[in-house]
Amino acid sequence: MYKGRQKKIAVINDFSGFGRCSLTVSLPIISAFGVQCCCLPTAIFSNHTAYENYFFDDYTDNMPKFIDNWKKLDLGFDGIYSGFLGSSAQVDTVIEFINDFKADDTRIIVDPVMGDNGIFYSTCNEALRKELKKLAAMAEIVTPNLTELCFLTDTRYRSDLSRSDIKNMALELCLSGPKNVIVTGIVSGNVISNFICSKTGSCFISNIKKGVERAGTGDVFSSVIAACAVQGKALRESVITAARLIEKAGVLSDRLDIPPENGICFESFMSLNI
């Protein structure tokens, strides 16, 4: 057993210097939950790709060197949470990382970052989609949006997917490996929902949609889920906590007239109790 009693999560994601997403979201949120956030970067961005211009440095070749030093330190983790992966080679590295570092009680959380509104992000392609399906099968919790749920179940995306369609796809994904699926950001009129599915049951958790759609909310959501998971909190409670944070931060961001690509102002809701 590794030394140290504080919970630790290895977060494998990109670093975007501006735009409130990925590691710059996970680090403060997971830390605010009292969990040590141990960052393994997959790429370095000056700002995320929703902006017209950005600097990008691929970290694929450095990831194994980074990991080798963690092995020398004999580190162990209560959770492993993966987000943006830019290539099939990076997925292979993460799978190897899980095999090397996973203990019996390590929680594996996969945010399968691939696309939105039925199309791939510019950083994703068919080869990467197939590899991410393998990674998702290893997870305890997977957090796809509707597009990514379709990609993971080889289903044609439609903008009019019904609740029944979503339930069936989520259950299909559960049966392929992951214990729990949380489908995020399901919008219907003025209602936004998240759907929790496991082999033993399922439920929708819905709220009135407030504010404009913003970048990085998926990273905020999955970071809360990961932190709650290693603390042993129930999945339904974790989803409610994540949704409330996003709602409150979204309302504040609208009031402050923050550009949508700059994400949500979650910082004001990270309490410091000394």
N, C-alpha and C positions, 0 to 999 in steps of 0.2 A: 504494500500500500504506500502511495506517495505521501510525503510529509505535507502538513498544513491542513487545517480544518475548514477554512473558508472555501465555499463553492467556487469552482473555476469553469469557465466555458472557453473552448477554443473556437474563435469566430474566423471563418475562412471566407474572405470577401474582398472586394476592391476598396481602395482608399481614394475618395474624391474630396479634394481640398475645399470645394465650394459646392453648395447645392443641397445639403442636408440629406445624405443617403449613405448606404453601405456602412463602412466602419465608423465614419464620423457620427452616425446615428447610434450604432450598436454600442460603441464604447461608453458614451455617457448614460445611455438608458440602462444597460446591463449593470453598470457600476452603481447607479442609483437604486437598484434592487438589492444591493449588498453582495453582488456576485462579481468576482474578478473576471474581467474580459481580457483574454489573451489573443492578440490579433495576428493572424497570418494573412498577409496581403496577396491577392491574386493579380493585381494590377494597380498602377498609380495613375490617377487622373487629376488634372488641374481642377476640373469641374465635371459634373456628369454629362452624359451624351445628349441630354435634351437641349443643351445649349448649342448654338451654331458652330462654335469652335472649341476645341479642347486639346490639351496635351495628354498623351497616353504613353505609358511605359509598361510593357508586358512583363510580368514577373514570373512567368512559367519556369524559366531555367533556374531561378533563384529559390523557388519554393522548396525543392528537395534539400538544398543547403540549409535553409532556415529550419526545416523539420529535423535534420540531422543534429543540429545543436540542441533542440528541445529533447531529443532522445538522450544526448549526452548528459543533460540535466536531470534525466529520469523523471520528466514531468508526467502528470496524469490529470485527467479532466473529468468533471462531473457531467459535462455536456460538450458536444461537438455540433456546431451550427454552421452550415455552408450557405453562401448566397451566390453572388455573381461569379461564374466560372466562364472564362473566355474561350476555352478550347477543349477538345476531347482529352488532350494530354493532361489538362488540369483536373478533369474529372477523375482520370486514372490516379493522379496524385492524391486526391481527396479520398478515394476508395482505399488506397493503400494506407493513408493516414488513419482512417477509421479502423482498419484491420490491426494496425500497430498500436493504437492508443485506446481503443475501446475496452473498458472493463465491463463486468457483469451489470453494473448499475449506471453506466454512462448513457445519457440520453442523447439520441441523434436527431437533430432537427435539420431538415432540408427545405430551403426556399428555392424552388427550381426556376431561376430567373431566365426566361426565354422570350417573352413577348407580351403583347396586350392588343386588345381589339382585333384578335384573329390573325395577327401578323407577327413575325419574328422581330425582335430588336435587331439593330444593325450588327450586333456582336454575336448573333446566334445563327445557326444553320441546321440542316437536317441531321448531319453527323453528330452535332452536339446534342440535339434533342434525343437521339437514340441512347447516347451515353448517360444523359441525365435521367432517363428512365431506369437505368441500372442503379444509379445512385439513390434515386427515390425509393427503390425497393428495399434498400438497407435501412431506411429511416424509421424512427418511432413516430415522428410527426412530420408531415409534408404540408407546405402552405402555398399551394398554387392559386393564382387568380383564375378566372374562367377560361381564358385563352390557354394558360398553361395546363389546366385540367384536361382540356381537349387534346393538347399535344401529348400529354402523358398517357392518354387512353386511346390514341389513334382515332380520334373523333373529329369530324368536320365541324369547325367553329360556326355557330350561328348567333346572331345578336338577339334572337328570340327564344333562347333556351329556357325551358320551363323548370320549375322546381323539381318536378319528377325526373327530367333529363339530368339535372345536376346531381340528384340523389343517386341515380343509377350509375353515372360516371364515377362519382366519388366512391361508391361501394366497389365498383370494378377495380379502381386504383387500390383500395384497401386490400382486396383479395390478391393483388399482385405482389404484396410484400409489406408496405408500411402499415403500422398498427392504427394510426390515426391520420385523417386528412382534414385539413381546415381550408375550405374554399373561401377566398377573401374577396371583399369589395364587390358583392353582387348587387347591382343597382336595378331597381324597378320603380319607375316614377320618382317619388320623393322619399323612397325607402332604400336604405342600404343594409345588406345582410352579410353575415358570415355563416357558413354551413360547416358543422362539425360532424364527421362521419367516422365510425369505427365498425368493426365486425359485429359488435353487440348493440349498436344503437346509433341514432343520429338526431340532430336538431338544428333548426335555423335560429340565429340570434339577430334580431333586427332593430334598427333605430331609424329615426327620421334623418334623412340626409341633409347636412348643413354645410354650407360653403362650397367653394369650387374644388374641382379635382386637382390634387397637388402631387408633385414628384416626391418619392421617398416614403410614402405612407406604408408601403409594403414592408420596407426595412424596419420602420418603427413597430409595426404589428409583430413581425417575426422575432424581433429582439425582445419584446415583452414576453411572447410565448416561450422563447428559449430560457429566459431568466426564471419565469414561473415554473417551467418544467423541472429544472434542477432543484428547485425548492420544494418540489412535490405537490404543487397546487393543482387542483382539479382543472381539467381542460376548459370546461364551460366558464369557470371563474376567471381563468386566464384570458379567454377571448373577450369577455365583458370588460376586463381591465384594459386590454389593448384598445378596444373600440372606444371606450370613454376617453382615454388619453388622446386618441386621434381626433375625436369630436371636439374636445375642449381646445386642443392646440390649433385645429383648423379654424374654429370660430375666432380665436385670437389673431391668427394669421390674416383672416379676412379684415378684421377690424384695423389691423396695422397696415393693410394694403400691401402685403408681401406678395411679390410675383409668384405665380403658381410653380414655376420651375425651381424656386428657392425653397420648396418644401414647407413643412409646418413648424411653427415656433413651439416645439415641445419643451425647450429649455426652462420655461417659466413654471413648468409643472414637475420638475425634478427637485423634490424636497431635500433639504439638508438638515437633518436632525442631529444635533451635537449634545 
